[in-house]
Amino acid sequence: MAAYIKTNRREFLLTGIKALAFTTLAGIPSEILAARGVKRLTILHTNDTHSRIDPFPANDPKFPGMGGVARRTTIIRQIRNESENVLLLDAGDIFQGTPYFNLFGGEVEFKAMTAMGYDAATLGNHDFDNGIEGLIRQLPHAKFPFLNINYDLSNTALDAHVEKFRIFERDGIKVGVFGVGIELKGLVDERLTTNIHYQDPLELANKTASHLKNDRNCHLVICLSHLGYRYENSKISDTVLAMNTKNIDLSLGGHTHTFLDEPVIVKNSEEKNVLIAQTGWGGIRLGRIDFLLEEKGRKVSHVSSAIKIS
């Protein structure tokens, strides 16, 4: 196949496939996409699930009967049956909020995520609620990597358990994923995070994204962020990070419990589009973003949805 698709063919892809897709690409058989030299990559994501293993109570004033790990598992399994190339990611604050965490310290949450087949996660502030040692005790139950670039962990026992980034490959599509975290001071008792030093996420995100895109030849670069969607002041957020960096294609966020029905598109420092997504909290939504990529890895289009779990 040629290194690029001619204009008329690219227009056909954009109009024909998007018309078929309506609001989701799930219904397009992979063989139809393959015949047109296009691959589909499905990104599933959660954030701030806060130990919500069971659905919310039926009498909950906001989310009656919604959420629950069993339902999320079923939906994920259905999507994997439809789509061959799937990544499942989490943007932190897995812990805290129900008796499951109080009684078992995170074991249940990590085992559930492992059973669902999570590929990677980043750390939120509440994931330190039992301290560094409490987190480390539960890590054997998590059969997926934790990613963070802006916590200096070099003087902690956690250093050996957290990676800067991870590169995944799905049907020849290379996806670089890295994580950034919010400043823990003021959010977590400092005695629980001794020797964890917060570093500027902007500089490190730029450096890491450039490495993944240009040195490691990733077709997509994803930032797993627990910075928060945006703030009224100048505090660093997903929006600020996206606007002041380059080479990031998608930011999957957490912390502010923001319900985004579809990703928000902002311009980065090179005036290129960056998608920002977040699924609220409590596991009542599963985010889904389907990317269409040419055979050489160039993005053609994307379609997204926020799946309510009820």
C-alpha positions in Angstrom: 0.0 0.0 0.0 1.2 3.5 -0.7 2.6 5.6 2.2 -0.4 7.9 1.9 -4.0 7.8 0.8 -4.9 10.0 -2.1 -7.4 12.8 -1.4 -10.4 11.2 -3.1 -9.8 7.9 -1.3 -9.4 9.7 2.0 -12.6 11.6 1.5 -14.3 8.3 0.7 -13.0 6.9 4.0 -14.1 9.9 6.0 -17.6 10.1 4.5 -18.4 6.5 3.8 -17.1 5.0 7.0 -18.4 7.7 9.3 -21.8 7.5 7.6 -21.9 3.7 8.3 -20.7 4.3 11.8 -23.4 6.8 12.9 -22.3 7.3 16.5 -20.2 4.2 16.9 -17.8 2.1 14.9 -18.7 -1.1 16.6 -21.0 -2.2 13.8 -18.4 -2.0 11.0 -16.9 -5.5 10.5 -13.1 -5.5 10.7 -12.9 -7.1 7.2 -14.6 -4.1 5.7 -12.1 -1.7 7.3 -9.2 -3.9 6.3 -10.4 -4.0 2.7 -10.0 -0.2 2.7 -6.6 -0.3 4.3 -8.0 1.0 7.6 -7.5 -0.4 11.1 -9.7 0.3 14.1 -8.3 0.8 17.6 -10.8 0.9 20.5 -9.8 2.7 23.7 -11.9 2.0 26.8 -11.3 4.1 29.9 -12.5 4.7 33.5 -11.4 7.0 36.3 -12.2 7.7 39.9 -14.1 4.4 40.4 -13.5 4.8 44.2 -13.9 1.2 45.3 -17.4 0.9 43.8 -17.6 -2.8 43.3 -21.4 -3.0 43.7 -23.9 -0.8 41.9 -25.1 2.3 43.6 -28.1 1.7 45.9 -31.5 1.7 44.2 -32.5 4.7 46.3 -29.4 6.8 45.5 -30.6 10.3 44.7 -28.2 10.7 41.7 -27.2 7.3 40.4 -29.9 4.8 41.5 -28.8 1.3 40.6 -26.0 2.4 38.3 -22.5 1.1 38.0 -21.1 -2.1 39.3 -18.1 -4.2 38.4 -20.2 -7.2 37.1 -22.0 -5.0 34.6 -18.8 -3.3 33.5 -17.2 -6.7 32.9 -20.1 -7.8 30.7 -19.9 -4.6 28.6 -16.1 -4.9 28.2 -16.4 -8.5 27.2 -19.0 -7.6 24.6 -16.8 -4.9 23.1 -13.8 -7.2 23.0 -16.0 -9.7 21.1 -16.8 -7.0 18.5 -13.4 -5.3 18.3 -10.0 -7.0 17.9 -7.8 -4.2 19.0 -8.8 -2.9 22.4 -6.9 -1.1 25.2 -8.5 -0.7 28.6 -7.1 2.1 30.8 -7.7 3.8 34.1 -6.8 7.3 35.2 -6.5 6.8 39.0 -8.4 7.0 42.3 -9.2 3.3 42.2 -9.3 3.3 46.0 -11.5 4.8 48.8 -15.2 5.3 49.1 -16.8 2.0 50.2 -16.3 -0.7 52.9 -14.5 -2.9 50.4 -11.5 -0.6 50.7 -11.8 -0.2 54.4 -11.9 -3.9 55.0 -9.6 -5.2 52.3 -7.3 -2.3 51.5 -7.6 -2.4 47.7 -7.3 -6.2 47.1 -10.8 -6.5 45.7 -10.4 -3.5 43.4 -7.2 -4.7 41.9 -8.4 -8.3 41.5 -11.5 -7.0 39.7 -9.5 -4.8 37.4 -7.2 -7.7 36.6 -10.2 -10.0 35.8 -11.5 -7.3 33.5 -8.2 -7.2 31.7 -7.0 -3.6 32.3 -3.9 -2.8 30.4 -2.6 0.1 32.5 -3.5 2.7 35.1 -2.1 5.8 36.7 -2.1 6.7 40.3 -4.6 9.1 41.9 -4.2 10.9 45.3 -6.7 8.4 47.0 -4.6 5.5 45.9 -2.2 6.6 48.7 -4.8 6.6 51.4 -3.1 3.6 53.1 0.3 5.0 52.4 3.1 3.8 50.2 3.4 0.5 52.0 -0.3 -0.1 51.9 -0.3 0.4 48.1 2.7 -1.9 47.6 1.0 -4.6 49.7 -1.9 -4.7 47.1 0.2 -4.5 43.9 0.6 -8.3 43.6 -3.2 -8.4 42.9 -2.8 -5.9 40.0 -1.6 -7.7 36.9 -1.2 -4.5 34.9 1.4 -1.7 35.1 1.0 1.6 36.9 2.4 4.6 35.0 3.7 8.0 36.2 6.4 10.4 35.0 6.1 13.3 37.4 6.4 11.6 40.9 10.0 11.3 41.8 9.8 7.9 43.6 13.6 7.2 43.6 13.8 7.4 47.4 10.8 5.2 48.0 10.0 1.5 47.9 7.4 2.3 45.2 10.1 3.2 42.6 10.5 -0.4 41.5 6.8 -0.8 41.0 5.9 2.2 38.8 6.9 2.6 35.1 7.3 5.9 33.2 5.4 4.6 30.2 4.4 1.4 28.4 4.2 0.8 24.6 1.3 -1.5 23.5 1.0 -2.9 20.0 -2.4 -3.9 18.5 -2.4 -5.3 14.9 0.7 -3.2 14.0 -0.6 -0.1 15.7 1.9 1.2 18.3 0.4 3.1 21.2 2.5 4.8 23.8 0.9 5.4 27.2 2.3 7.5 30.1 0.8 8.8 33.3 0.9 12.1 35.2 -0.4 12.8 38.7 -1.7 15.7 40.8 0.4 17.3 43.5 -0.2 15.3 46.6 0.6 18.0 49.1 -2.7 19.2 50.7 -4.6 16.2 49.4 -2.8 13.3 51.2 -1.3 13.2 54.7 2.4 13.9 54.1 3.3 11.1 56.5 1.7 8.7 54.0 3.8 9.9 51.0 7.2 10.5 52.5 9.9 11.1 49.9 7.5 11.3 47.0 8.5 14.5 45.2 6.1 16.2 42.7 7.7 17.4 39.5 6.4 19.7 36.8 4.2 17.6 34.5 4.4 19.9 31.5 8.1 19.6 30.9 8.1 15.8 31.5 5.0 15.2 29.4 6.6 17.1 26.5 9.7 15.1 26.8 8.0 11.7 27.2 5.5 12.3 24.4 8.3 13.4 22.0 10.2 10.3 22.9 7.2 8.0 22.3 6.2 9.7 19.0 9.6 10.4 17.5 12.0 8.0 19.0 9.8 5.0 19.5 7.6 5.6 16.5 4.3 5.3 18.3 1.2 6.0 16.1 -0.8 7.3 19.0 0.4 8.8 22.3 -2.0 8.7 25.3 -1.6 10.6 28.6 -3.3 9.0 31.6 -3.8 12.0 33.8 -5.0 12.6 37.4 -4.5 16.3 37.2 -8.2 17.3 36.8 -10.1 18.5 33.7 -9.8 22.3 34.2 -9.8 24.9 36.9 -10.8 28.5 37.2 -7.3 29.5 38.2 -3.9 28.7 36.6 -3.6 25.4 38.3 -2.2 22.7 36.0 -5.0 20.6 34.5 -5.6 18.3 31.5 -6.7 21.3 29.5 -3.6 23.3 30.4 -1.3 20.4 29.7 -2.9 19.6 26.4 -2.6 23.2 25.2 1.1 23.6 26.2 2.5 20.3 25.0 2.8 18.5 21.6 2.7 14.9 20.4 -0.1 13.9 22.7 -3.2 12.6 20.8 -5.5 11.7 23.7 -5.7 12.7 27.4 -7.7 10.4 29.6 -8.4 12.3 32.8 -9.6 12.0 36.4 -9.7 13.7 39.8 -12.4 16.3 39.1 -15.2 13.7 38.5 -16.1 15.5 35.3 -18.8 13.8 33.2 -17.9 14.4 29.5 -20.4 12.9 27.1 -17.8 13.0 24.4 -14.1 14.1 24.3 -13.4 17.8 24.3 -11.0 18.9 21.5 -8.3 21.5 22.2 -5.4 22.8 20.2 -1.9 21.9 21.4 1.2 24.1 21.1 1.4 23.2 17.4 -2.3 23.9 16.8 -3.0 20.2 16.4 -6.0 18.5 17.9 -5.8 16.8 21.3 -8.8 14.9 22.7 -9.6 15.1 26.4 -11.9 12.6 28.0 -13.2 11.8 31.5 -16.0 9.6 32.7 -17.2 11.2 36.0 -16.8 8.8 38.9 -18.0 5.7 40.7 -17.8 3.4 37.6 -21.2 4.5 36.3 -19.7 5.2 32.8 -17.3 3.4 30.6 -15.6 5.7 28.1 -15.1 4.5 24.5 -13.1 6.1 21.7 -12.6 4.3 18.4 -9.8 5.5 16.2 -9.6 4.7 12.5 -6.0 4.6 11.3 -4.6 4.1 7.8 -2.3 1.1 7.3 0.7 3.3 7.9 -0.7 4.5 11.2 -2.0 8.0 10.3 -5.3 8.8 12.0 -8.3 9.2 9.7 -11.1 9.7 12.1 -12.5 8.9 15.6 -15.9 8.3 17.1 -16.6 8.3 20.8 -19.3 7.5 23.4 -19.8 7.4 27.1 -21.5 4.1 28.0 -23.8 4.3 31.0 -23.6 1.2 33.2 -27.0 0.5 34.4 
